[in-house]
Amino acid sequence: MTGNQYTPCGTIDHGLARRQFMGEFLTGAGTIAGTSLFSHPIGAGEIARQSRSVVVVFLNGGISQFESWDPKSDLETGGPFRSIATSVPGIHVSELLPRTAQQMHHMALVRSVSTDLDDHGLANNLVRSGRMTRSATEYPELGAVVARGLERPDFPLPGHITTMVGGVGGRANNAAYLGPRYASVAVGAENGGIVNTQLPEGMTVAVDSRRHDWRRFVNSRHRSRVQSAEMDAYTQSYEQALRLMERRELFDISQETDTVQQAYGKSEFGKQLLLARRLVEQEVPFIEIQHAGWDFHHNNFEFHLHYVADFDSPFAHFLTDLAQRGLLERTLVIVMTEFGRTPSINAGYGRDHYPKAWSIAAAGCGIQHGAVIGSTDAKGVEVTDRKVDHRHLFHTWLRAVGIDSSSQFDIGGRKFPIADPAFGPIEELLA
Amino acid sequence: MTTHRNQFAPHAAHNLSDWTATAKLLCCRVDPAGKFVAAGAIDHTIQRWEIATGQRVTLAAHENWVRMLSFSPDGSTLHSGGYDGRWIAWDIHAETPQPRQIIQAHQGWLRGLAVSHDGLRVVTCGNDRLVKVWSTTDQQVISTLTGHPHIPYCVQFVPGSYEVVSGDIVGNIFHWNADHGGPARKFDASEIHSNVGDLAPFGGIISLTFSPCGKRITASGLHKVSNAPAGNRRAVAVSFDWATGEKLPKQECLRKDLDATMWRAVYHPGGTLIGIAEKEIGFWNPGEEDVFHLVPTPEHIFDCDLHPNQIDLYTAHFDGHLRAFRLAAAEAQP
């Protein structure tokens, strides 16, 4: 379906949004109907690719590259942490990452990320969407694009999940023109699975089923007269919630053995990683874990001492666990942040925002393990080799899981490049 | 050495000297004989100045930031501790001081170090959450004190004894028996720490000092944290009656909005509490909550020490300068 078929109310927005659910897109120069965004012909390989997952660990606030992936221990401004060897000869990271360092053979580092924005919100959007949001156009975030690109018919779970500890949230507004179907769903995990998903006391399954039958009937009648993307999304959310309830045990990390739970640790971050592993097993396309609070303008070294320790052990175990279960070969893990921190030290022994030269790490499928892309100068002020930015990275993440980042979405006849067409992936980072 | 208690006049404070080090300074101490002042820097060095001439010598043996200094009572030995976990003893009177001994005292950062009244013992603490008492004679551990639930920041000997006090990052002050056993007493100063999320404590007992009469123990640090990663907090000193453990009124800077940590508080022999907070040197009368005077300085101060003449205060600054302020009228002479 490529023509413009507007909803009864006749708004283009509705027409565009409705088409978001139709799964039409262009790839390369021409329209391909009813196919996918994969970068290779359909076949057994595509099926394998469809089971791929992306897990983003987002270190919100801006982790310091010096205190993580690009240590400069010999510098006066390099801070008090030393660099340590990793499982890949020649690659060193901060001593704050002793366990992750031993997983470097699964990982790659990009030490030459250079962006322009030093505002948290704007930079956050930049790295997530791979482009600068304009007032006229918002771009879908990586999670939405991956959920769309790796979508499979009748997949029972949301394709784009943000994990939480406890509670359950709604959908975020991060899918732009792809529509709310691909927006992130916040799902909490605690003992017993998702909260608020048990039937109320006294409510039987049969009664509950009749309630839903009635809702579907009323919705169907209403939809026969009025159609809107919002209504479709609302209906879809109900159905998805029902499917989640049917699979609440997937979110119950207490079903893991004590040994497994202890290996991930008792921290909120560890629990979320364990949940992420369970969701990867279910082939959820995109899972994001937030690890917030890295904005250390003050007391940077003390705070990194504690924060990186909280990250290191569970994250290293997550990679180990994925690898041992054979999941890492189909899972791309990205440790993302919105910018780096200044190579200088301020008077509060903090580091401020620094988008000019920073680092990002990845692991798992589709990337060259043990690769280090780019470098910064001796003082970490400038990128001296292979400068890349959010646009290159966005292409790279998609290509790593087999999505053709040069293809386009066709939304109501308008073509939207999946990633910035003026840029491409970091080829040497790709496997 | 004559003292000049009567000349102590913070309102007349003025800059006495301004010496440049090789890097940002974290700590400083004046030798009890008043001949040298030493400062530890983030370039892993210690700088020693001869006070009379301003002549500077660099001491290099640490392999990380130099966090704490303490002189032996006779002034012959400088003990240093650093983020390399090392305790190093230096013959400080040598023309070019060399390490007399280098001891790997702690796993991870060494945070605090102090010398006993007779110079025979050193106490240290570090990121391994241990407090260790050492013999300076044979450099062997006399006792390892365990019990801090989090990282201990600072240590002191109780004046005139081998008993130890230590303060940690979550606001516990432990008073330990001399050589063995767990803490004999705990002072709860947890009000001067906060948490960033559930992950990182912020504040705690940054420094510990005893009043000249020995009746109060005072911890310096920070409180009123509104945004820790941005550094929004206020400097504070919390005191306890040493005999009863009773908490005494806090001392803070109420007359000026300062996002600050009180990195060190020291007592003038006359009883005035001197605290450094950001770029200011504050002065409190005993028992009074607010400062009675503030002396501005050009840069952030991270440590200070009083010269034995009792009117010169040496301050270690973020800009790599060691400054001295005479806390007396210009005509006063030590």
Interface residues (C-beta under 8 A of the other chain):
Chain A: G61 E76 P80 R82 S267 E268 A292 G293 D295 F296 H297 H298 N299 E302 F303 L305 H306 Y307 D310 I345 A347 G348 G350
Chain B: A23 K24 I42 D43 N64 W65 Y83 W109 N127 V196 G197 D198 L199 A200 P201 F202 A228 P229 A230 G231 E299 H300 F318
